[in-house]
Amino acid sequence: MPEEDSLLTVAIPTYGRPHELRQCIQFLRNQSSHLFHLLILDNASPVAASSALGDLLDDFPAASVRIVRNRVNIGGDANILRCFELCETEYLWVLGDDDEPLQDAVKTVYGEIGDHPDTIFFNFACELYPRTKEAVTNTLDEFISSVDSFSNILLISTSVYRRAALVPQLQIAYNYTYSMASQVVLVLRALLAEPGNCRLLQKRIVKWTPPPEGTQWSVVTQLLGLGILLDLPLSRKSRRNLARLLPRPRALECMAIQVAGYRLQSKDSNSAGYIMDQIYSRLLFYSSGLAGRGRFFFYRYCLFLFPVFGLALFRLVIQVTGRGKELLNVRDPFCRL
């Protein structure tokens, strides 16, 4: 096995969050019990990461520190994939610039890769998606069937990868950047190529924090993009199981709120209708029973025709339940971060 200081790279893809990036780096400063390489991928931020960090990295306790600034903004997913491209160690932890690594996170990662060096994908738990039991899988079907929350797989900060097993799939993963889940494509394609151990763990390495206001990805754009994961060359069983796993909880309601708001803001009923139909045909058709399909048609042909009434109804439900307030902040689904 390689020397410890060459085992792990912590890569942080970042854009336009200088304050959050500094905080993330400060949390990492305390991870001194094990050495790691730090790689920062600056996606042409308005304030360069090197300027935002200042002298914070001068005495950073890492085996090496590297900042790479893209000449242009290549998109969030492509910047995540560049972490795999530029990583020079055996294992890679991609850490979101707005998430908080726990105090013993690097130690926890080293414990897992030391005990299970042949594992190609470690997925740690998150407080948003409690994991009741751990799972070890080997084949693609086993992996898809064992995932308890796709959202936990999608959250980049919860996963550690064995780079050599995944980089052969980079070319294909770049074709799936629209999915907003291209790092997941790497894992799925690797398992399609040959079996490999994946571990879904109960341990945590990061504390999720809500993204700064105005930087959240559109829920509708995510639902549009996730559907293309079903274009992977899967068996019928795998495709159906993946389709049932992909939608986030209450995806129909999330879509209906956002599309109704978008229709009112843009006054473009054709585009709004197209978005709803595409999400349904790409994603929700495979995962919805009769009740789900009935809800879709109710939203599509009743509330869609009366968006003011529809939004008022959803606002009332949100006010009563106290959940989903962020969905009222409508983002243009055709404008991707």
Backbone hydrogen bonds, N-H to C=O, Kabsch-Sander energy under -0.5 kcal/mol:
donor,donor_aa,acceptor,acceptor_aa,energy
6,S,3,E,-2.1
7,L,4,E,-1.7
8,L,4,E,-0.5
9,T,91,Y,-1.9
10,V,37,H,-3.4
11,A,9,T,-0.7
11,A,93,W,-2.6
12,I,39,L,-2.9
14,T,41,L,-2.9
21,L,17,R,-2.7
22,R,18,P,-2.1
23,Q,19,H,-2.0
24,C,20,E,-2.5
25,I,21,L,-2.4
26,Q,22,R,-2.4
27,F,23,Q,-2.1
28,L,24,C,-1.8
29,R,25,I,-1.4
30,N,26,Q,-0.5
30,N,27,F,-0.9
31,Q,28,L,-2.1
32,S,30,N,-1.6
37,H,8,L,-2.7
38,L,64,S,-2.9
39,L,10,V,-2.5
39,L,37,H,-0.5
40,I,66,R,-2.7
41,L,12,I,-2.1
41,L,39,L,-0.5
42,D,40,I,-0.8
42,D,68,V,-2.8
43,N,14,T,-2.8
43,N,41,L,-0.7
44,A,42,D,-1.7
48,A,46,P,-0.6
52,A,48,A,-2.5
53,L,49,A,-2.3
54,G,50,S,-1.2
56,L,53,L,-2.5
57,L,54,G,-0.5
58,D,55,D,-1.4
60,F,57,L,-1.4
62,A,60,F,-2.2
63,A,36,F,-2.2
64,S,36,F,-0.7
66,R,38,L,-2.4
68,V,40,I,-3.1
70,N,42,D,-3.1
70,N,68,V,-0.6
74,I,72,V,-0.7
79,N,75,G,-1.9
80,I,76,G,-1.7
81,L,77,D,-2.2
82,R,78,A,-1.7
83,C,79,N,-0.7
83,C,80,I,-1.0
84,F,80,I,-0.7
84,F,81,L,-0.6
85,E,81,L,-1.8
86,L,82,R,-2.7
87,C,83,C,-1.3
90,E,6,S,-0.9
91,Y,7,L,-2.7
92,L,161,Y,-2.5
93,W,9,T,-2.9
94,V,92,L,-0.5
94,V,159,S,-0.8
95,L,11,A,-3.1
95,L,93,W,-0.7
97,D,13,P,-0.7
99,D,96,G,-1.5
100,E,207,K,-2.3
102,L,205,I,-2.1
105,A,102,L,-1.9
108,T,104,D,-2.4
109,V,105,A,-2.5
110,Y,106,V,-2.7
111,G,107,K,-2.0
112,E,108,T,-1.8
113,I,109,V,-2.6
114,G,110,Y,-1.9
115,D,111,G,-1.8
116,H,112,E,-2.3
119,T,116,H,-1.6
120,I,197,N,-2.6
121,F,197,N,-1.0
122,F,160,V,-3.0
123,N,121,F,-0.5
123,N,199,R,-3.1
124,F,122,F,-0.6
124,F,158,T,-3.6
125,A,203,K,-2.8
126,C,129,Y,-0.7
129,Y,126,C,-1.3
132,T,130,P,-0.6
135,A,200,L,-1.8
137,T,198,C,-2.5
143,F,139,T,-2.3
144,I,140,L,-2.6
145,S,141,D,-2.3
146,S,142,E,-1.4
147,V,143,F,-1.3
152,N,149,S,-0.6
153,I,149,S,-1.2
154,L,150,F,-2.5
155,L,151,S,-1.9
156,I,154,L,-0.6
158,T,155,L,-1.7
159,S,156,I,-1.5
160,V,122,F,-2.4
161,Y,92,L,-2.8
162,R,120,I,-2.2
163,R,90,E,-1.8
163,R,161,Y,-0.9
165,A,162,R,-1.2
166,L,162,R,-0.6
166,L,163,R,-1.6
167,V,163,R,-2.5
169,Q,166,L,-2.4
170,L,167,V,-1.9
173,A,169,Q,-2.5
174,Y,170,L,-2.4
175,N,171,Q,-0.7
175,N,172,I,-0.9
176,Y,173,A,-1.7
177,T,174,Y,-1.2
179,S,176,Y,-1.7
180,M,177,T,-1.4
181,A,176,Y,-0.6
184,V,181,A,-1.0
185,V,181,A,-1.6
186,L,182,S,-1.6
187,V,183,Q,-1.0
188,L,184,V,-2.6
189,R,185,V,-3.1
190,A,186,L,-2.1
191,L,187,V,-2.2
192,L,188,L,-1.8
193,A,189,R,-2.1
194,E,190,A,-2.1
196,G,138,N,-2.6
198,C,137,T,-2.1
199,R,121,F,-2.8
200,L,135,A,-2.8
201,L,123,N,-3.2
201,L,199,R,-0.7
205,I,125,A,-0.5
207,K,100,E,-3.1
208,W,206,V,-0.6
215,T,212,P,-2.2
222,Q,218,S,-2.1
223,L,219,V,-2.3
224,L,220,V,-2.4
225,G,221,T,-2.5
226,L,222,Q,-2.9
227,G,223,L,-0.9
228,I,225,G,-1.7
229,L,226,L,-1.9
230,L,227,G,-1.5
231,D,228,I,-1.7
232,L,229,L,-1.5
234,L,232,L,-2.6
239,R,235,S,-2.8
240,R,236,R,-2.2
241,N,237,K,-2.5
242,L,238,S,-2.8
243,A,239,R,-2.5
244,R,240,R,-1.8
245,L,241,N,-1.0
246,L,242,L,-1.9
251,A,248,R,-1.3
254,C,250,R,-2.5
255,M,251,A,-2.8
256,A,252,L,-2.7
257,I,253,E,-2.5
258,Q,254,C,-2.1
259,V,255,M,-2.9
260,A,256,A,-2.3
261,G,257,I,-2.2
262,Y,258,Q,-2.6
263,R,259,V,-2.7
264,L,260,A,-1.9
265,Q,261,G,-2.3
266,S,262,Y,-3.0
267,K,263,R,-2.1
269,S,267,K,-0.7
272,A,268,D,-1.9
273,G,269,S,-2.6
274,Y,270,N,-2.3
275,I,271,S,-2.3
276,M,272,A,-1.9
277,D,273,G,-2.4
278,Q,274,Y,-2.5
279,I,275,I,-2.5
280,Y,276,M,-2.1
281,S,277,D,-2.7
282,R,278,Q,-2.8
283,L,279,I,-2.1
284,L,279,I,-1.7
285,F,280,Y,-2.8
286,Y,283,L,-0.6
287,S,283,L,-0.7
288,S,284,L,-1.2
293,R,289,G,-2.4
294,G,290,L,-2.3
295,R,291,A,-2.2
296,F,292,G,-2.2
297,F,293,R,-2.3
298,F,294,G,-1.9
299,Y,295,R,-2.5
300,R,296,F,-3.1
301,Y,297,F,-2.3
302,C,298,F,-1.6
303,L,298,F,-1.6
304,F,299,Y,-1.6
305,L,302,C,-0.6
306,F,302,C,-0.8
306,F,303,L,-0.6
310,G,306,F,-2.5
311,L,307,P,-2.9
312,A,308,V,-2.0
313,L,309,F,-2.2
314,F,310,G,-2.3
315,R,311,L,-2.8
316,L,312,A,-1.9
317,V,313,L,-2.0
318,I,314,F,-2.9
319,Q,315,R,-2.6
320,V,316,L,-2.2
321,T,317,V,-2.7
322,G,318,I,-2.6
327,L,324,G,-1.5
328,L,325,K,-1.6
329,N,326,E,-1.3
330,V,328,L,-1.2
335,C,332,D,-1.9
336,R,334,F,-0.6
